[in-house]
Amino acid sequence: MLFVLNQTFSSATGKRVAAMILLTSLSVTSLVKAADEVDEEAEKEWKEVALQLPEAPKASNLIDFYQSNNLSFAIDTRSVNVVTDGTVRYTLIATSSSGAKNVSYEAIRCQSYEKKLYAFGRPDGSWSRSRKNQWEVISGTNTNKQHLILFTDYFCEGNSIAGKTDTIVDRLRGKRSLFSR
């Protein structure tokens, strides 16, 4: 490339311009490569712990934490688990105003502001694994803000998990706020 630039720019000024173009392109290439390496390292460092599905939720263990226009949301406190991979896993129960229930086993990853759906609960207490096996950014723009509420009010403090399992369950029960330690 330098040979081509030297042929194109024969004057001293032209050679300086050619050298600056070459150095700029090398710098940009180096920065892009370095950013890619940092992204790859961050991804390599985090490894998701293998999934273990909990027992089916029981009504006595449910705590309501959020209500939208036509749905109420509860967590099965026995399913809440702060996992060593830096996620909080839990069973979520969404109940419509007509009484229909959807049960799901999910996780929130505070570090990346993401959620993941692992499985759906069946009426017989068994689980059906989700076909969608990816993390998604938590949205605060939907009508139902259950994941945002869990992230901001119960599970996370910034991009860190806000305590151990017992602390999070106490918070869900209203015994302690996010800011009391």
N, C-alpha and C positions, 0 to 999 in steps of 0.2 A: 504494500500500500504506500509506503514511504517513497518508493521509486516512482510510482505514478504521480504522487503529489509533487515530487521534485521536478518531474517533467512538465507538469502543469504550471507550477510557479517557479519561474526562473530567476526572478529578482530576489534581493535579500528580504524585502517586505513579504513577498509571496512565500518565501521559504519559512519565515516566521509564522505566517498565517497557517501554512500547511502543518507546521510542527504543533501549533496550538490546537488545530482540528484533530490531529492524531492524539495528542495528550488528552483532550476532552473526551474523545470517543473511548479511549482506554479507561479513563476515570469513570465514566458512566457505566461501562461494561463491568468494571471492578465493583462498583457500588451495587449494581443489580445482582451480581454473583454473590456478594457478601450478604445481601438481604435474603436471597434465596437460601443460603446456608443457615442463617439464623432461623428462618421459618422452618426448615427441615429439622434443625436441632430441637426447637420448641416442640414440634410434633413428635419427634423421637423420644423426648424426655417423658411425655405423658402416655401412660398405658392404662387403658380401662380394665378394671377388675372384672373377672368373669361374673356373669349374671347368676344370681340365686333368687328364684321367685319366692315371695313370702307366702304364708298361709292366707286363705281368703279372709277378707275383712269381716269383723263382727260389729254389729250395731253398737255394742257397749264401748268399743274402742274408737268410735268416730268423733271427731271434733270439727264443727263447722268453722270455716275461716273466711268465707267470702260469698257474697250473693250478688248476682247480676239481675237483669230484668226478669228472666224466666228460669234461671238455674241457680241452685245453691251448691257449694263445693265444700267437701269435707276431706279430712285426712284420717287414715287409720293410724293412730299413734303407735301401735305395735309394729308397724311396718317401717317407720322412720329409721333410717340408718345412715350415719356418716361413714362413708366407705374410704378406705386407704388411698384410693385414686383421686381423692379430692372432690367427690360428688356426694350429694345428698339424695338418697333413694327413698321412695315413699309410694303408698297406694292412695290414689285420688279417687274420690267418689263424686260424680256430678249427678245431681238429682233435678229433674225438671219439675215445673209447677204442677204437672199432672201425675208425678210420682215415678216416672220412668228413671231408671238408674243406669249410668255407665261407670264401670269400674276399670281403672287402668293402673299399671305399675310403671312409674316414671322416675326420672332423675333430673336434677339441676346441677350444673357445673358452674360454680360461682366465678371461677377464674376466667371463663370465656363468655359468661352471660348467655348460656345455652341450656336447652332442655332436650330430653330424649324420652321417647315412648318405647318401653320394652315389651309390654304385653297388655292384653285386655282380659278382664275377669269374665268368666262364664257363670251362668246361674247355678251350676252344680259346684262352684267353688274352685274349678280348675282354671288354668290360664291358657290363652291363645297368644302365641308370640306375634309381635307386630312385624309386618313385612317391611316397614320403614325403619331401617337400621342406621339412622344417622342423627347427629346432633343438629339442632336448629336454634337460631338466635331467638331469644325470648322477645315477643312483641308486646308493646303496651298500647297498640292502636286498635286491637280487636275489641269487640263488645265484652267478651269474657277475658278478664285480666288475671285469672287465677295464678298463672305462672309468674307474672310480674309481682303479684302480691306475695307469693311464697318467697321469691328472690329478695325483695326489698324489706319485707316486714318480719320474716321468720328465719330464713336459711342463710342469708349472705350479709356480709358487712363489707361493702366495696366488692373486691374480687376475691375475698376469702370467706371460708365457711365461718359462720358466726357462732361457734361453740361446738360442743360435743352433742351427741344424740339426746341426752337427758336435758340439756339446756334448750335445745330446739323444741322438744316436746313440751317443756315447761312454758316456753314462749307461746306455743300453740294453745295451751290451756289458759293463757292469760296471766300466768303467775310471774312472768318477768318480761320486761320490754327488751328490745334489741339493745338499748343503751345502758341497761343495768347489768353489772357483772357480779 
